[in-house]
């Protein structure tokens, strides 16, 4: 079963958005997919911390 997606609205600094756009394009992902991937990794890393 496909995971549910939830639409959110956030405000980010312009330089952060620009860097995310560049990295997402380099990874051949949409900005949304890239942000989701980065947040998942961060959450996993936080969970794995002692």
MDAnalysis code that builds the backbone (N, CA, C; Angstrom):
import MDAnalysis as mda
import numpy as np

u = mda.Universe.empty(150, n_residues=50, atom_resindex=np.repeat(np.arange(50), 3), trajectory=True)
u.add_TopologyAttr("name", ["N", "CA", "C"] * 50)
u.add_TopologyAttr("resid", np.arange(1, 51))
u.add_TopologyAttr("resname", ["UNK", "UNK", "UNK", "UNK", "UNK", "UNK", "UNK", "UNK", "UNK", "UNK", "UNK", "UNK", "UNK", "UNK", "UNK", "UNK", "UNK", "UNK", "UNK", "UNK", "UNK", "UNK", "UNK", "UNK", "UNK", "UNK", "UNK", "UNK", "UNK", "UNK", "UNK", "UNK", "UNK", "UNK", "UNK", "UNK", "UNK", "UNK", "UNK", "UNK", "UNK", "UNK", "UNK", "UNK", "UNK", "UNK", "UNK", "UNK", "UNK", "UNK"])
u.atoms.positions = np.array([
    [0.844, -1.189, 0.000],
    [0.000, 0.000, 0.000],
    [0.885, 1.247, 0.000],
    [0.545, 2.191, -0.840],
    [1.337, 3.402, -0.977],
    [1.169, 4.301, 0.253],
    [2.290, 4.895, 0.679],
    [2.246, 5.795, 1.831],
    [1.417, 7.031, 1.512],
    [0.722, 7.537, 2.535],
    [-0.048, 8.761, 2.374],
    [0.880, 9.963, 2.388],
    [0.557, 10.931, 1.594],
    [1.316, 12.175, 1.556],
    [0.476, 13.265, 2.202],
    [1.126, 14.174, 2.890],
    [0.448, 15.291, 3.536],
    [1.080, 16.570, 3.020],
    [0.260, 17.485, 2.571],
    [0.753, 18.752, 2.071],
    [1.006, 19.691, 3.251],
    [2.193, 20.296, 3.265],
    [2.538, 21.262, 4.305],
    [3.076, 22.521, 3.642],
    [3.024, 23.578, 4.372],
    [3.571, 24.833, 3.888],
    [4.594, 25.321, 4.905],
    [5.813, 25.595, 4.443],
    [6.860, 26.088, 5.332],
    [7.531, 27.296, 4.680],
    [8.187, 28.077, 5.498],
    [8.927, 29.229, 5.009],
    [10.413, 28.956, 5.225],
    [11.183, 29.063, 4.144],
    [12.617, 28.797, 4.197],
    [13.383, 30.012, 3.690],
    [14.615, 30.125, 4.133],
    [15.474, 31.199, 3.636],
    [15.757, 30.956, 2.151],
    [15.841, 32.035, 1.395],
    [16.027, 31.949, -0.055],
    [17.293, 31.189, -0.423],
    [18.372, 31.401, 0.335],
    [19.622, 30.704, 0.004],
    [19.505, 29.203, 0.249],
    [18.725, 28.795, 1.243],
    [18.509, 27.378, 1.516],
    [17.728, 26.751, 0.364],
    [16.693, 27.430, -0.086],
    [15.883, 26.921, -1.190],
    [16.734, 26.774, -2.448],
    [17.568, 27.745, -2.709],
    [18.418, 27.677, -3.897],
    [19.364, 26.485, -3.825],
    [19.952, 26.262, -2.680],
    [20.862, 25.124, -2.527],
    [20.106, 23.803, -2.666],
    [18.910, 23.736, -2.107],
    [18.093, 22.519, -2.219],
    [17.738, 22.261, -3.678],
    [17.383, 23.300, -4.416],
    [17.057, 23.136, -5.842],
    [18.230, 22.559, -6.618],
    [19.415, 23.077, -6.351],
    [20.614, 22.599, -7.043],
    [20.877, 21.132, -6.701],
    [20.822, 20.795, -5.403],
    [21.089, 19.427, -4.982],
    [20.027, 18.461, -5.493],
    [18.769, 18.885, -5.489],
    [17.689, 18.037, -5.995],
    [17.885, 17.761, -7.483],
    [18.249, 18.783, -8.229],
    [18.474, 18.603, -9.667],
    [19.654, 17.660, -9.915],
    [20.717, 17.806, -9.143],
    [21.883, 16.935, -9.298],
    [21.518, 15.479, -8.994],
    [20.566, 15.283, -8.090],
    [20.141, 13.941, -7.681],
    [18.961, 13.446, -8.520],
    [18.558, 14.250, -9.510],
    [17.431, 13.930, -10.398],
    [16.144, 13.652, -9.603],
    [15.865, 14.544, -8.652],
    [14.657, 14.453, -7.825],
    [13.942, 15.795, -7.852],
    [12.665, 15.759, -7.501],
    [11.953, 17.017, -7.314],
    [12.412, 17.623, -5.983],
    [12.174, 18.886, -5.811],
    [12.528, 19.547, -4.553],
    [11.801, 18.866, -3.398],
    [10.545, 18.547, -3.588],
    [9.761, 17.887, -2.550],
    [10.350, 16.516, -2.199],
    [10.686, 15.736, -3.200],
    [11.292, 14.426, -2.952],
    [12.623, 14.567, -2.225],
    [13.396, 15.548, -2.620],
    [14.708, 15.746, -2.005],
    [14.573, 16.147, -0.536],
    [13.678, 17.089, -0.256],
    [13.461, 17.511, 1.130],
    [12.979, 16.331, 1.968],
    [12.073, 15.531, 1.434],
    [11.572, 14.360, 2.148],
    [12.711, 13.391, 2.463],
    [13.587, 13.160, 1.487],
    [14.717, 12.263, 1.677],
    [15.659, 12.794, 2.776],
    [15.968, 14.079, 2.722],
    [16.872, 14.686, 3.700],
    [16.265, 14.626, 5.103],
    [14.983, 14.908, 5.213],
    [14.337, 14.861, 6.522],
    [14.284, 13.435, 7.069],
    [14.010, 12.456, 6.209],
    [14.012, 11.052, 6.654],
    [15.382, 10.660, 7.199],
    [16.439, 11.039, 6.472],
    [17.791, 10.722, 6.918],
    [18.081, 11.393, 8.258],
    [17.709, 12.638, 8.391],
    [17.938, 13.364, 9.647],
    [17.197, 12.687, 10.804],
    [15.937, 12.331, 10.590],
    [15.162, 11.677, 11.641],
    [15.762, 10.333, 12.029],
    [16.233, 9.578, 11.041],
    [16.871, 8.297, 11.332],
    [18.146, 8.513, 12.132],
    [18.957, 9.484, 11.718],
    [20.206, 9.780, 12.421],
    [19.931, 10.198, 13.863],
    [18.904, 10.998, 14.065],
    [18.538, 11.437, 15.424],
    [18.102, 10.246, 16.273],
    [17.328, 9.355, 15.684],
    [16.846, 8.175, 16.395],
    [17.999, 7.264, 16.791],
    [19.020, 7.180, 15.923],
    [20.162, 6.299, 16.156],
    [21.174, 6.870, 17.138],
    [21.009, 8.139, 17.519],
    [21.930, 8.768, 18.487],
    [21.700, 8.166, 19.879],
    [22.764, 7.977, 20.648],
    [22.598, 7.422, 22.008],
    [21.908, 8.391, 22.939],
])
